[in-house]
Amino acid sequence: MSESKAECNDDFYSDSKENVNPDGGDEVFLAIPSLSMNSPSSALPKMGGLNIGKAMLQAEEKDTSEEAEMVRDLERTVTVIFDLPDGSQIDEPFKVGQSVEYLKSFLAIECGIAMQTCVLYFDEKVMIDPLSLVDFKGIEAGMEVDIRVEGEMEEDMRK
């Protein structure tokens, strides 16, 4: 948890033992927790037994607007089974809203296939970078999808 410092020179606060400057000066420092966008429910304060973060997440789940439903759809996952150039396979879950470029970056890290030379095929059709998994007819959340990979693998990454 990171802290922000806020100065206060009011005599009322400078006598408080909780807020005394550890360096002995007259300034008062308040610890303010920073909120993490990655875990909103754990970062938000609990008030009177009510977990505000959990309540906000539940409210988002109950939002029936078209936009909210689209966001929820993009967060759902599909299991991608990559058929690699060396004949091996790896599988990994991805959100259907993730791009082909994201899949290529995964393969670059995990398999040593340079993104510039990596070509992905779904149903024998080239998957181009600006598209997301959801843009391909036949890919839906909850499915297992076979994607053929072409490209040069680094020697130490081969099976």
LOZAFI-295100 format. One record per residue (C-alpha): residue in one letter; residue number from 1; x, y, z. Coordinates in nm, 4 decimals. Layout:
<atoms>
type = A; seq = NUM; x = X; y = Y; z = Z .
...
</atoms>
This chain:
<atoms>
type = M; seq = 1; x = 0.0000; y = 0.0000; z = 0.0000 .
type = S; seq = 2; x = 0.1532; y = 0.3341; z = -0.0954 .
type = E; seq = 3; x = 0.1039; y = 0.6446; z = 0.1121 .
type = S; seq = 4; x = 0.0587; y = 1.0092; z = 0.0180 .
type = K; seq = 5; x = 0.1768; y = 1.2885; z = 0.2450 .
type = A; seq = 6; x = -0.0531; y = 1.5808; z = 0.3193 .
type = E; seq = 7; x = 0.0833; y = 1.8767; z = 0.5169 .
type = C; seq = 8; x = -0.1287; y = 2.0459; z = 0.7809 .
type = N; seq = 9; x = 0.0088; y = 2.3279; z = 0.9987 .
type = D; seq = 10; x = -0.3003; y = 2.3679; z = 1.2155 .
type = D; seq = 11; x = -0.1996; y = 2.3594; z = 1.5883 .
type = F; seq = 12; x = -0.4987; y = 2.1385; z = 1.6664 .
type = Y; seq = 13; x = -0.3599; y = 1.8538; z = 1.4571 .
type = S; seq = 14; x = 0.0102; y = 1.8973; z = 1.5381 .
type = D; seq = 15; x = -0.0488; y = 1.7852; z = 1.8996 .
type = S; seq = 16; x = -0.2094; y = 1.4590; z = 1.7927 .
type = K; seq = 17; x = 0.0166; y = 1.1609; z = 1.8706 .
type = E; seq = 18; x = -0.1080; y = 0.9718; z = 1.5658 .
type = N; seq = 19; x = -0.0120; y = 1.2451; z = 1.3218 .
type = V; seq = 20; x = 0.3163; y = 1.3758; z = 1.4663 .
type = N; seq = 21; x = 0.5940; y = 1.4191; z = 1.2120 .
type = P; seq = 22; x = 0.8564; y = 1.1506; z = 1.2849 .
type = D; seq = 23; x = 1.1312; y = 1.4010; z = 1.1910 .
type = G; seq = 24; x = 1.0238; y = 1.6332; z = 1.4730 .
type = G; seq = 25; x = 0.8900; y = 1.9150; z = 1.2531 .
type = D; seq = 26; x = 0.5556; y = 2.0924; z = 1.2888 .
type = E; seq = 27; x = 0.4038; y = 1.9323; z = 0.9795 .
type = V; seq = 28; x = 0.1396; y = 1.6678; z = 1.0144 .
type = F; seq = 29; x = 0.1360; y = 1.3726; z = 0.7792 .
type = L; seq = 30; x = -0.1715; y = 1.1701; z = 0.6978 .
type = A; seq = 31; x = -0.1481; y = 0.8206; z = 0.5519 .
type = I; seq = 32; x = -0.3842; y = 0.7861; z = 0.2583 .
type = P; seq = 33; x = -0.4052; y = 0.4400; z = 0.1005 .
type = S; seq = 34; x = -0.3927; y = 0.4305; z = -0.2767 .
type = L; seq = 35; x = -0.6608; y = 0.2291; z = -0.4530 .
type = S; seq = 36; x = -0.5570; y = -0.0499; z = -0.6845 .
type = M; seq = 37; x = -0.7534; y = -0.0749; z = -1.0087 .
type = N; seq = 38; x = -0.6671; y = -0.4450; z = -1.0299 .
type = S; seq = 39; x = -0.8527; y = -0.5440; z = -0.7154 .
type = P; seq = 40; x = -1.1246; y = -0.2866; z = -0.6491 .
type = S; seq = 41; x = -1.3207; y = -0.4904; z = -0.3958 .
type = S; seq = 42; x = -1.0215; y = -0.5429; z = -0.1673 .
type = A; seq = 43; x = -0.8969; y = -0.1853; z = -0.2031 .
type = L; seq = 44; x = -1.2199; y = -0.0062; z = -0.1166 .
type = P; seq = 45; x = -1.2996; y = 0.0620; z = 0.2482 .
type = K; seq = 46; x = -1.5493; y = -0.1364; z = 0.4483 .
type = M; seq = 47; x = -1.8042; y = 0.0812; z = 0.6253 .
type = G; seq = 48; x = -2.0177; y = -0.0426; z = 0.9111 .
type = G; seq = 49; x = -1.9908; y = -0.4061; z = 0.8043 .
type = L; seq = 50; x = -2.0764; y = -0.3202; z = 0.4420 .
type = N; seq = 51; x = -1.8111; y = -0.4095; z = 0.1868 .
type = I; seq = 52; x = -1.8492; y = -0.1210; z = -0.0592 .
type = G; seq = 53; x = -1.6260; y = -0.2858; z = -0.3209 .
type = K; seq = 54; x = -1.8279; y = -0.6074; z = -0.3184 .
type = A; seq = 55; x = -2.1500; y = -0.4098; z = -0.3417 .
type = M; seq = 56; x = -2.0160; y = -0.2161; z = -0.6412 .
type = L; seq = 57; x = -1.9146; y = -0.5382; z = -0.8189 .
type = Q; seq = 58; x = -2.2565; y = -0.6908; z = -0.7547 .
type = A; seq = 59; x = -2.4231; y = -0.3777; z = -0.8912 .
type = E; seq = 60; x = -2.2091; y = -0.4019; z = -1.2064 .
type = E; seq = 61; x = -2.3158; y = -0.7655; z = -1.2505 .
type = K; seq = 62; x = -2.6817; y = -0.6656; z = -1.2261 .
type = D; seq = 63; x = -2.6430; y = -0.3854; z = -1.4815 .
type = T; seq = 64; x = -2.8597; y = -0.4980; z = -1.7718 .
type = S; seq = 65; x = -2.7579; y = -0.2267; z = -2.0170 .
type = E; seq = 66; x = -2.6353; y = -0.3340; z = -2.3588 .
type = E; seq = 67; x = -2.2924; y = -0.1800; z = -2.2926 .
type = A; seq = 68; x = -2.2498; y = -0.3656; z = -1.9620 .
type = E; seq = 69; x = -2.3473; y = -0.6944; z = -2.1251 .
type = M; seq = 70; x = -2.0938; y = -0.6379; z = -2.4052 .
type = V; seq = 71; x = -1.8167; y = -0.5751; z = -2.1503 .
type = R; seq = 72; x = -1.9110; y = -0.8901; z = -1.9588 .
type = D; seq = 73; x = -1.9077; y = -1.0893; z = -2.2849 .
type = L; seq = 74; x = -1.5540; y = -0.9702; z = -2.3657 .
type = E; seq = 75; x = -1.4351; y = -1.0820; z = -2.0217 .
type = R; seq = 76; x = -1.5445; y = -1.4435; z = -2.0790 .
type = T; seq = 77; x = -1.2762; y = -1.6948; z = -2.1697 .
type = V; seq = 78; x = -1.1957; y = -1.9400; z = -2.4442 .
type = T; seq = 79; x = -0.9253; y = -2.2072; z = -2.4264 .
type = V; seq = 80; x = -0.6851; y = -2.1726; z = -2.7165 .
type = I; seq = 81; x = -0.4899; y = -2.4819; z = -2.8213 .
type = F; seq = 82; x = -0.1870; y = -2.3703; z = -3.0211 .
type = D; seq = 83; x = -0.0477; y = -2.6177; z = -3.2783 .
type = L; seq = 84; x = 0.3164; y = -2.5076; z = -3.2812 .
type = P; seq = 85; x = 0.5605; y = -2.5295; z = -3.5750 .
type = D; seq = 86; x = 0.7635; y = -2.8043; z = -3.4040 .
type = G; seq = 87; x = 0.4556; y = -3.0297; z = -3.3803 .
type = S; seq = 88; x = 0.3900; y = -2.9723; z = -3.0103 .
type = Q; seq = 89; x = 0.0805; y = -2.8144; z = -2.8581 .
type = I; seq = 90; x = 0.0191; y = -2.5762; z = -2.5729 .
type = D; seq = 91; x = -0.3132; y = -2.4541; z = -2.4420 .
type = E; seq = 92; x = -0.3954; y = -2.1358; z = -2.2550 .
type = P; seq = 93; x = -0.7170; y = -1.9570; z = -2.1543 .
type = F; seq = 94; x = -0.7708; y = -1.6135; z = -2.3098 .
type = K; seq = 95; x = -1.0502; y = -1.3614; z = -2.2830 .
type = V; seq = 96; x = -1.2532; y = -1.3473; z = -2.6031 .
type = G; seq = 97; x = -1.1914; y = -0.9724; z = -2.6161 .
type = Q; seq = 98; x = -0.8139; y = -1.0163; z = -2.6433 .
type = S; seq = 99; x = -0.6493; y = -0.9384; z = -2.9746 .
type = V; seq = 100; x = -0.4531; y = -1.1579; z = -3.2130 .
type = E; seq = 101; x = -0.1542; y = -0.9375; z = -3.1308 .
type = Y; seq = 102; x = -0.1925; y = -1.0358; z = -2.7627 .
type = L; seq = 103; x = -0.1855; y = -1.4048; z = -2.8584 .
type = K; seq = 104; x = 0.1285; y = -1.3438; z = -3.0650 .
type = S; seq = 105; x = 0.2952; y = -1.1708; z = -2.7701 .
type = F; seq = 106; x = 0.2093; y = -1.4728; z = -2.5533 .
type = L; seq = 107; x = 0.3715; y = -1.7025; z = -2.8114 .
type = A; seq = 108; x = 0.6785; y = -1.4771; z = -2.8300 .
type = I; seq = 109; x = 0.7283; y = -1.5062; z = -2.4546 .
type = E; seq = 110; x = 0.6340; y = -1.8721; z = -2.4100 .
type = C; seq = 111; x = 0.7660; y = -2.0233; z = -2.7339 .
type = G; seq = 112; x = 1.0217; y = -1.7779; z = -2.8664 .
type = I; seq = 113; x = 0.8330; y = -1.7104; z = -3.1906 .
type = A; seq = 114; x = 0.8993; y = -1.3513; z = -3.2988 .
type = M; seq = 115; x = 0.5779; y = -1.1529; z = -3.3340 .
type = Q; seq = 116; x = 0.6916; y = -1.0154; z = -3.6722 .
type = T; seq = 117; x = 0.7171; y = -1.3641; z = -3.8236 .
type = C; seq = 118; x = 0.4315; y = -1.5312; z = -3.6349 .
type = V; seq = 119; x = 0.1214; y = -1.6146; z = -3.8387 .
type = L; seq = 120; x = -0.1893; y = -1.7594; z = -3.6742 .
type = Y; seq = 121; x = -0.4592; y = -1.9599; z = -3.8553 .
type = F; seq = 122; x = -0.8119; y = -2.0411; z = -3.7420 .
type = D; seq = 123; x = -1.0145; y = -2.2636; z = -3.9756 .
type = E; seq = 124; x = -0.7260; y = -2.2300; z = -4.2245 .
type = K; seq = 125; x = -0.7807; y = -1.8522; z = -4.2438 .
type = V; seq = 126; x = -0.5125; y = -1.6011; z = -4.1389 .
type = M; seq = 127; x = -0.5924; y = -1.4198; z = -3.8144 .
type = I; seq = 128; x = -0.4908; y = -1.0551; z = -3.8586 .
type = D; seq = 129; x = -0.3603; y = -0.8421; z = -3.5726 .
type = P; seq = 130; x = -0.6202; y = -0.5753; z = -3.5144 .
type = L; seq = 131; x = -0.8967; y = -0.8318; z = -3.4632 .
type = S; seq = 132; x = -0.9997; y = -0.9912; z = -3.1342 .
type = L; seq = 133; x = -1.0890; y = -1.3558; z = -3.0827 .
type = V; seq = 134; x = -1.4577; y = -1.2669; z = -3.0672 .
type = D; seq = 135; x = -1.4343; y = -1.1224; z = -3.4210 .
type = F; seq = 136; x = -1.3812; y = -1.4676; z = -3.5735 .
type = K; seq = 137; x = -1.6897; y = -1.6630; z = -3.6694 .
type = G; seq = 138; x = -1.6872; y = -1.9890; z = -3.4777 .
type = I; seq = 139; x = -1.5098; y = -1.8628; z = -3.1638 .
type = E; seq = 140; x = -1.7322; y = -1.8273; z = -2.8596 .
type = A; seq = 141; x = -1.6745; y = -1.8136; z = -2.4844 .
type = G; seq = 142; x = -1.6314; y = -2.1507; z = -2.3172 .
type = M; seq = 143; x = -1.5009; y = -2.3231; z = -2.6303 .
type = E; seq = 144; x = -1.1702; y = -2.4946; z = -2.6992 .
type = V; seq = 145; x = -1.0256; y = -2.3490; z = -3.0187 .
type = D; seq = 146; x = -0.7432; y = -2.4937; z = -3.2299 .
type = I; seq = 147; x = -0.5100; y = -2.2307; z = -3.3745 .
type = R; seq = 148; x = -0.2266; y = -2.3279; z = -3.6053 .
type = V; seq = 149; x = 0.0956; y = -2.1306; z = -3.5581 .
type = E; seq = 150; x = 0.3575; y = -2.0648; z = -3.8253 .
type = G; seq = 151; x = 0.6879; y = -1.9001; z = -3.7530 .
type = E; seq = 152; x = 1.0425; y = -1.9756; z = -3.6528 .
type = M; seq = 153; x = 1.0831; y = -2.1009; z = -3.2963 .
type = E; seq = 154; x = 1.3994; y = -2.0362; z = -3.0991 .
type = E; seq = 155; x = 1.6132; y = -2.3521; z = -3.0693 .
type = D; seq = 156; x = 1.6007; y = -2.3651; z = -2.6865 .
type = M; seq = 157; x = 1.2193; y = -2.3401; z = -2.6887 .
type = R; seq = 158; x = 1.1590; y = -2.6452; z = -2.9081 .
type = K; seq = 159; x = 1.0238; y = -2.9693; z = -2.7611 .
</atoms>
